[in-house]
Each structure stands twice: as structure tokens, then as C-alpha cells.
Amino acid sequence: MRATAILTVRNEGAFVLEWLAHHRACGFTDFLVFSNDCTDGTDAMLDRLAAMGQITHIRNDGPHDEGPQWAALKAADKHPLVRGADWILFFDIDEFVNIHVGDHTLTALLAALPDATAIPLTWRLFGNAGVVGFEDRPVTETFTRAAPSVLHWPWRAALFKTLFRRDGSYKKLGVHRPRSPANTDTQRWFDGSGRELPPEFHRNRIFSPFGRDNYELVQLNHYALGAMESYLVKCDRGRANRDASSFDMGYWVERNFCDVEDRSIAALGPLRAAILAALKADPVLQDLHRTAVNWRKQRFTELMQDENWRGLFGRLMLSNPARCLTEAEARLIWQHGVK
């Protein structure tokens, strides 16, 4: 089975090796990685990983009319790693596939859902939990407080990324799901708890139903915030699907859920750690990783010379974790349009 992971990155070299090690442990066989406009050495790190046979790296520097992510998706549509794949997932550097069945690999997940042609991996939001300073340690070990398994709002908490079989039913890749359906008659979509989803998901849905646990078999751990210092650098970088940044306190509040402890991703920890250690044994990669870590720390210091960034940093430190709305409270919002 060929399972291709597609990733776009900019100035995220400090996190690349952990992400790659985890998803190799998870069972992805191929990695198609696009970089754009990097100043922290991420592109050089990806070149080195490509030379080592770990990934395929494509430089995707702008400007881009539709944003770098959409430009990467259009290029990926034509790439041999996509055309030759059995299964495909397009996702981000702060998203980690977390499988709860069998040996926690893609093989075990697909064995549990043998009839699936697509599996929407619903976000499980992992909050900041009061972590202020950025440190060079695994994200999956640093942030272990998450949203509860049933969350009624915000609707973005129910967004998913779709692991799908490349069977010709869709003509194009998309950010959250495959696009341009050609023939969906044979499609069977199952959620992360193994329930078959209705035909509307075959064509246009990008978020899971509210008010139920979508994580029994698999979830997508989403570490959208990170440390407060790192969040400023993320805001400065901007969104992947557009050039202008829209990160702010609203983005933070809608993702900073810390209600339950979830360390389930540690099931792959030993294998991930072994793969990570092997990668870092390469002196060139080790130096590039260190450079990216130092760049991130220096960039935060530079941003803090501006009052606007200092103000945002202060608001982050003043804020508490987001409060989960009850179903009755959420209904006051979603009854007016969200289904």
C-alpha cells in the first residue's frame, strides 16, 4: 500500500523532524512537501531530507494569486507521488494522525474500516495550557490538554482532513477533502468512530456532525496554538491558504480548549523517538534543526520590539482557556444556520 502525505510549510523547520518521524511511524510511505518563502532554513532542511530519500521536496515560492497552499495543491494533482498513491492525506505541520486501533498504524485503521473509500479525520483541538515560552521539545509531549470528545461549538472544531482512496472518484485535491467529483456512486465515507456518513459527505461537507464523539478509531490531533511565543511567530507568518494573516485573539479563543488530558498519541512514541533519533544523527540535519529553533526564538524577540505584538502577547498571557459551551448555549448559535 502506498500512502502519500502532502504538506505545505513556511518557516516551520523547528517542527519538521518530529512531524515526519511520527507519520513514518504511523505508516505513511511517501511525503510530498512544498515550501514557500522560507527564511528559517526550512527549505534547506527539506532539501537535505530529500537527498536522504526521506521526502520529495518542491519549492513553491510566491507570489501566489490564490495563496501558496492552493498553488501547491494544483502542482500536487499532477505529481507521480499522488497519481501512484493508493491513499492520500493533505494536512498541516500542526496536525498529527492519531490512530486508536490495532498497532496504531494506517494499516490497522484501514483493516478496521475495510469498506471505506474515505475517512474524514476530525480535529481534536489541543490547547495551550498556559505554556508561555517556546522550547525545543516534541509538540506531542508538550501539549496534552485537549477539547472534550464531544464539543458543541465552535463549528471549526469539527473540521476534518480527509484520508481518501485514490480511485478516480475525484479529479482534484482540496484542503479539507478531495474536490471535483467525477463519479461518487461507489463512495463510502466513514467517520472516525466507524459510522458510515450520508451521501452529502461525498461531495461538499468539510466538518463532522456536532454533538457526538468522532474519535473512537482515529482523530487528528491539532496543535494549532503551541507556546505563546511561538504563536506570535505563527501570526507573523500568515495563513497557508492566503498571504494576509488572520491569526488573532479570536483564532486563539476558538482553539484553546484544555478540558481533558489526552496522551493517546504516545502509543507511537517509542517508534517515533527511534525514527527521530536516526534523523537527528545526521549532522547536517541536526545543524539545520538547531538553526530553525534559534531563528524562531530570535524572530519572537524581534516581534516584541513592536507595541502591537507586545499587546497581543500580553493578551495571550491574560486569557484563560476557552470555556466549552453547553449544547443549549451552542444551539443559540447554530440554530440560525449551521447544520
C-alpha positions as CSV (number, residue, x, y, z in Angstrom):
1,M,0.0,0.0,0.0
2,R,1.3,3.4,-0.9
3,A,0.1,6.2,1.4
4,T,1.1,9.7,0.4
5,A,1.2,12.6,2.9
6,I,1.1,16.1,1.3
7,L,2.4,19.0,3.3
8,T,3.0,22.7,2.8
9,V,5.3,24.7,5.1
10,R,6.8,28.1,5.6
11,N,9.3,28.8,8.5
12,E,8.5,25.7,10.4
13,G,11.8,23.9,10.4
14,A,11.7,23.5,14.2
15,F,8.8,21.1,13.8
16,V,9.5,19.2,10.6
17,L,11.5,16.3,12.0
18,E,9.0,15.4,14.7
19,W,6.1,15.5,12.3
20,L,8.0,13.4,9.7
21,A,9.1,10.8,12.4
22,H,5.6,10.5,13.7
23,H,3.9,9.9,10.4
24,R,6.6,7.5,9.2
25,A,5.8,5.5,12.4
26,C,2.1,5.9,11.6
27,G,2.6,4.1,8.2
28,F,2.8,6.8,5.5
29,T,5.2,5.6,2.8
30,D,5.7,8.8,0.8
31,F,5.9,12.5,1.7
32,L,5.4,15.3,-0.9
33,V,6.4,18.5,0.8
34,F,6.1,22.1,-0.6
35,S,7.9,25.0,0.9
36,N,7.4,28.7,0.2
37,D,9.4,31.8,1.1
38,C,11.3,30.4,4.0
39,T,13.8,32.4,6.0
40,D,14.5,29.9,8.8
41,G,16.2,27.3,6.7
42,T,13.1,25.0,6.4
43,D,13.7,24.7,2.6
44,A,17.3,23.7,3.2
45,M,16.2,21.1,5.7
46,L,13.7,19.7,3.2
47,D,16.4,19.6,0.6
48,R,18.6,17.5,2.9
49,L,15.7,15.2,3.7
50,A,15.1,14.8,0.0
51,A,18.8,13.9,-0.6
52,M,18.5,11.3,2.1
53,G,15.5,9.7,0.4
54,Q,13.1,10.7,3.2
55,I,10.8,13.0,1.3
56,T,10.2,14.7,-2.1
57,H,10.6,18.5,-1.8
58,I,9.2,21.1,-4.2
59,R,10.0,24.8,-3.7
60,N,6.8,26.8,-4.1
61,D,7.9,30.4,-3.6
62,G,5.4,33.1,-4.3
63,P,3.8,35.4,-5.1
64,H,0.6,33.3,-5.4
65,D,-2.7,34.7,-6.6
66,E,-4.7,32.2,-4.5
67,G,-2.2,31.6,-1.7
68,P,0.7,29.2,-1.5
69,Q,-1.4,26.3,-0.3
70,W,-3.7,26.3,-3.4
71,A,-0.7,26.6,-5.7
72,A,0.8,23.6,-4.0
73,L,-2.4,21.6,-4.4
74,K,-2.6,22.3,-8.1
75,A,1.0,21.1,-8.5
76,A,0.4,18.0,-6.4
77,D,-2.5,17.0,-8.6
78,K,-0.1,16.2,-11.4
79,H,2.7,14.7,-9.3
80,P,3.7,11.0,-9.6
81,L,3.5,10.5,-5.8
82,V,-0.1,11.5,-5.9
83,R,-1.0,9.7,-9.1
84,G,0.7,6.5,-7.9
85,A,-0.8,6.6,-4.4
86,D,-3.4,4.2,-3.0
87,W,-4.3,6.6,-0.2
88,I,-3.8,10.3,0.2
89,L,-3.9,12.8,3.0
90,F,-3.3,16.6,2.7
91,F,-2.6,18.1,6.1
92,D,-0.5,20.6,8.0
93,I,2.6,20.6,10.2
94,D,0.5,21.2,13.4
95,E,-1.8,18.2,12.6
96,F,-0.9,14.6,13.7
97,V,-2.8,11.5,12.8
98,N,-3.6,9.6,16.0
99,I,-5.0,6.1,15.4
100,H,-6.5,4.2,18.3
101,V,-6.9,0.7,16.9
102,G,-4.5,-2.2,16.5
103,D,-0.9,-1.2,16.3
104,H,-1.9,2.5,15.7
105,T,-0.9,2.5,12.0
106,L,-2.8,3.2,8.8
107,T,-2.8,-0.5,8.1
108,A,-4.8,-1.1,11.3
109,L,-7.2,1.7,10.6
110,L,-8.0,0.5,7.1
111,A,-8.4,-3.0,8.4
112,A,-11.0,-1.7,10.9
113,L,-12.8,0.1,8.0
114,P,-12.4,-2.3,5.1
115,D,-15.2,-0.8,3.0
116,A,-14.1,2.8,3.4
117,T,-13.1,4.9,0.4
118,A,-12.7,8.0,2.6
119,I,-12.2,8.6,6.3
120,P,-12.7,12.2,7.5
121,L,-10.2,12.7,10.3
122,T,-11.9,15.2,12.7
123,W,-9.8,17.7,14.5
124,R,-9.2,17.2,18.2
125,L,-8.1,20.6,19.4
126,F,-5.2,20.7,21.8
127,G,-4.9,23.9,23.8
128,N,-2.0,26.0,25.0
129,A,-2.5,25.1,28.7
130,G,-0.5,28.1,29.8
131,V,2.7,27.3,28.1
132,V,4.5,30.7,27.5
133,G,8.0,30.0,26.2
134,F,8.9,28.1,23.1
135,E,11.2,25.2,23.8
136,D,12.8,22.6,21.5
137,R,10.9,19.6,22.7
138,P,8.2,17.4,21.0
139,V,4.9,19.1,20.4
140,T,3.1,15.9,21.1
141,E,4.6,15.7,24.6
142,T,4.4,19.3,25.5
143,F,0.7,19.8,24.8
144,T,-1.5,17.1,26.3
145,R,-4.7,19.1,27.3
146,A,-7.5,19.0,24.7
147,A,-11.1,19.6,24.0
148,P,-13.6,17.0,25.2
149,S,-14.6,14.2,22.9
150,V,-18.0,16.0,22.4
151,L,-17.8,19.7,21.6
152,H,-20.9,21.7,20.5
153,W,-19.1,24.9,19.4
154,P,-17.3,26.4,17.5
155,W,-18.1,24.7,14.2
156,R,-14.4,24.9,13.2
157,A,-13.6,22.4,15.9
158,A,-15.5,19.8,13.8
159,L,-13.4,20.4,10.7
160,F,-11.7,17.4,9.2
161,K,-9.0,16.5,6.8
162,T,-9.8,13.5,4.6
163,L,-7.8,10.4,4.2
164,F,-9.1,9.0,0.9
165,R,-8.5,6.2,-1.6
166,R,-7.3,7.4,-5.0
167,D,-9.9,5.5,-7.1
168,G,-10.7,8.1,-9.7
169,S,-13.8,9.4,-8.0
170,Y,-12.3,12.9,-7.6
171,K,-10.3,14.9,-10.1
172,K,-8.6,17.4,-7.7
173,L,-7.1,17.6,-4.3
174,G,-8.5,20.0,-1.7
175,V,-7.5,21.4,1.7
176,H,-10.1,19.5,3.7
177,R,-11.4,17.0,1.2
178,P,-11.0,15.8,-2.4
179,R,-12.7,18.1,-4.9
180,S,-14.3,18.0,-8.4
181,P,-16.2,14.7,-8.0
182,A,-16.4,12.7,-11.2
183,N,-18.4,9.7,-10.0
184,T,-19.2,9.1,-6.4
185,D,-21.6,6.2,-6.8
186,T,-19.1,3.8,-5.2
187,Q,-18.1,6.1,-2.4
188,R,-18.4,5.0,1.2
189,W,-17.3,7.5,3.8
190,F,-16.9,6.6,7.5
191,D,-16.2,8.9,10.4
192,G,-13.5,8.5,13.0
193,S,-15.8,6.3,15.1
194,G,-16.6,3.9,12.3
195,R,-20.1,5.2,11.4
196,E,-21.0,5.5,7.7
197,L,-21.7,9.0,6.6
198,P,-24.6,10.1,4.3
199,P,-24.0,10.9,0.6
200,E,-23.8,14.6,1.3
201,F,-20.3,14.0,2.6
202,H,-19.3,12.5,-0.8
203,R,-19.4,16.0,-2.4
204,N,-19.3,19.0,-0.2
205,R,-19.1,18.7,3.6
206,I,-15.9,19.8,5.4
207,F,-17.0,19.4,9.1
208,S,-18.3,16.5,11.1
209,P,-21.7,16.4,12.7
210,F,-21.9,18.2,16.1
211,G,-22.7,16.6,19.4
212,R,-21.1,13.2,19.1
213,D,-17.7,11.5,19.6
214,N,-15.9,11.2,16.3
215,Y,-12.7,9.8,17.7
216,E,-13.2,6.2,18.7
217,L,-11.0,4.8,15.9
218,V,-8.9,7.8,14.8
219,Q,-8.6,11.5,15.4
220,L,-6.4,14.3,14.0
221,N,-4.6,16.0,16.9
222,H,-4.5,19.7,16.0
223,Y,-1.8,21.7,17.9
224,A,-2.9,25.0,16.3
225,L,-1.6,27.3,19.1
226,G,1.6,26.0,20.6
227,A,3.5,28.1,23.0
228,M,2.5,31.7,23.3
229,E,5.9,32.8,22.0
230,S,5.5,30.5,19.0
231,Y,2.0,31.7,18.4
232,L,3.3,35.2,17.7
233,V,5.7,33.8,15.1
234,K,2.8,31.9,13.6
235,C,0.8,35.1,13.3
236,D,3.7,36.8,11.7
237,R,4.0,34.0,9.1
238,G,0.4,34.3,8.0
239,R,-2.1,31.7,6.8
240,A,-1.1,29.0,4.4
241,N,-4.1,29.4,2.1
242,R,-3.8,33.2,1.8
243,D,-1.0,35.7,2.1
244,A,-2.6,38.1,4.6
245,S,-2.6,36.9,8.2
246,S,-5.9,36.4,10.1
247,F,-4.5,35.0,13.3
248,D,-5.6,36.9,16.3
249,M,-7.3,36.5,19.7
250,G,-10.4,35.2,18.0
251,Y,-8.4,32.3,16.5
252,W,-6.8,31.7,19.8
253,V,-10.0,31.6,21.8
254,E,-11.7,29.2,19.4
255,R,-8.9,26.7,19.8
256,N,-7.6,27.0,23.3
257,F,-9.5,24.1,24.9
258,C,-7.8,22.3,27.8
259,D,-10.6,20.4,29.4
260,V,-9.2,16.8,29.3
261,E,-5.9,15.2,29.3
262,D,-5.2,13.1,26.1
263,R,-1.9,11.3,25.9
264,S,-3.1,8.6,23.5
265,I,-0.7,9.7,20.8
266,A,2.1,8.4,23.0
267,A,1.3,4.9,21.7
268,L,3.6,5.6,18.8
269,G,6.1,7.4,21.0
270,P,8.9,4.8,21.2
271,L,8.9,4.2,17.4
272,R,8.6,7.9,16.7
273,A,11.5,8.6,19.0
274,A,13.7,6.0,17.3
275,I,13.0,7.4,13.9
276,L,13.6,11.0,15.2
277,A,16.9,10.0,16.7
278,A,18.0,8.4,13.5
279,L,17.2,11.6,11.6
280,K,19.0,13.8,14.1
281,A,22.0,11.5,13.9
282,D,22.7,13.2,10.5
283,P,25.0,16.1,11.4
284,V,23.6,18.3,8.6
285,L,20.0,17.8,9.6
286,Q,20.9,18.3,13.3
287,D,22.5,21.7,12.4
288,L,19.6,22.8,10.3
289,H,17.2,21.9,13.0
290,R,19.2,23.9,15.5
291,T,19.3,26.8,13.1
292,A,15.5,26.7,12.8
293,V,15.0,26.6,16.5
294,N,17.3,29.6,17.1
295,W,15.6,31.5,14.2
296,R,12.2,31.0,15.9
297,K,13.5,32.4,19.2
298,Q,15.2,35.3,17.5
299,R,12.1,36.1,15.5
300,F,10.0,36.3,18.6
301,T,12.5,38.8,20.2
302,E,12.3,40.9,17.0
303,L,8.5,41.0,17.0
304,M,8.4,42.0,20.6
305,Q,10.1,45.3,19.7
306,D,6.7,46.4,18.2
307,E,3.9,47.5,20.5
308,N,1.2,45.7,18.5
309,W,3.0,42.4,19.0
310,R,3.7,43.1,22.7
311,G,0.0,43.9,23.1
312,L,-1.1,40.6,21.6
313,F,1.5,38.7,23.7
314,G,0.1,40.4,26.8
315,R,-3.5,39.4,25.9
316,L,-2.4,35.8,25.4
317,M,-1.0,35.8,28.9
318,L,-4.1,37.5,30.4
319,S,-6.5,35.0,28.8
320,N,-7.9,31.8,30.3
321,P,-8.6,28.6,28.4
322,A,-11.8,28.6,26.3
323,R,-14.9,27.5,28.1
324,C,-16.9,24.7,26.5
325,L,-20.4,25.7,25.6
326,T,-23.3,23.5,26.7
327,E,-25.5,22.1,24.0
328,A,-28.2,24.6,24.9
329,E,-25.8,27.5,24.7
330,A,-24.4,26.3,21.4
331,R,-27.9,25.9,20.0
332,L,-28.4,29.7,20.3
333,I,-25.7,30.0,17.7
334,W,-26.1,27.0,15.3
335,Q,-29.8,27.0,15.1
336,H,-29.5,30.1,12.9
337,G,-27.7,28.3,10.0
338,V,-25.1,25.7,11.0
339,K,-26.4,22.1,10.4
